[in-house]
Amino acid sequence: MSMSSLSLASTVELSSGYAMPLLGFGVYQNYTTRESVLEAFTAGYRHVDTAQAYRNEAAVGEAVRDSGLPRDDVFITTKIISKYHGYERTLKAVDESLGRFKFDYIDLFLIHDPFAGTERRIATYKALQESKAAGKIRSVGVSNYGVKHLEEIRNAGYPMPAVNQLEIHPFCQQRPIVSYCREHSIAVQAYCPIIRGDLHHSTIKELATKYNRDPAQIVLRWSLQKGFVPLPKSATPSRIHSNTQLYDFELAAEDVTALDALDRGKDGAISWNPVNAD
């Protein structure tokens, strides 16, 4: 897909065969989740990223129903955090999430972090694959997984995850992990794509002036042009809308390169970024 043909309706086909919208709406630490998700749907989002640890799956489900949108028109992600990892616990957790959402299926279920250790990580992944086979989950993925965690799945003989969700923005580009994901047809979602609003770097500000855009739109457009699936979050209606206004301009190659040059590797992370967990 050429960059100029991108739109708010653009999707990426996952290795599972399902289409995932290229822009998602994050609801971490959102305390008006139902209202924010309804606003996001009004703005044109069709992809919502939550997690069991966020404690707002029920509100997301409520927003989907209240929106009047057909269930198949929206893509909903949730995640299981490491303290609940393990085979039996994960099978139970999938049912619990379905109950909170009041859904028949979840589009994407991620292992939220790799802190559980090899044995429980693999047991958790096995349970998610079985939940997928049972029709409860459409796609299985991971989050914060480094190359060694992904290799662990491959060496265990399981299908590779459809998605790896990572902290990705110009200061933290996770290049070795991204390269591995590309080689294995794993879609890369980008959390913290607007750097939690820390957009004061001169390069970002100069590009915002050049393109007559706000800085968040610059880094989100960069994320899209790099082939990531950014997951901006906001509870502010104006921001929810402006974060979708990314499709009537394109960053020139040299400006993408200028943002690429801001990478600080792991030192650029602003979140937990546990990609090197044992």
MOJOVEN-V515065 format. One line per field, one symbol per residue. phi: phi as a letter, one per 20 degrees, with the letter a starting at -180 (. if undefined). burial: b if it has 24 or more other C-alpha atoms within 12 Angstrom, else e. A space follows every 10 residues. Layout:
phi=???
burial=???
This chain:
phi=.fffefbfef cdeeffneed gfcddecfld dcggffffff fffofcbcdc agfflcgfff fffgfffmff gfecdddcbd effdfpffff gffffffgff fmdebdfbdd ffaeffngff fffffgffff fffenececd bcbmeegfff fgfffeneff ffbcecfbag ebdlfffgff fgfdldfded elfdllnede fgfffffffg elcegfffff fggffenedf cfcadegffg fffeecddbb ffgffffffg fegdmffefd dflefdff
burial=eeeeebbbeb bbebbbebbb bbbbbbbbeb eebbbbbbbb bebbbbbbbb bbebbbbbbb bbbbeebeee bebbbbbbbb bbebbbbebb bebbbbbbeb bebebbbbbb bbbbbbebeb bbbbbbbbbb bbeeebbbbb bbbbbbbebb ebbeeeeebb bbbbbbbbbb bbbbbebbeb bbebebbbbb bbbbbbeebe eebbeebbee eebbbbbbbb bbbbbbbbbb bbbbbeeebb bbbbbbbebb beeebbeebb eeeeebeebb eebbbeee
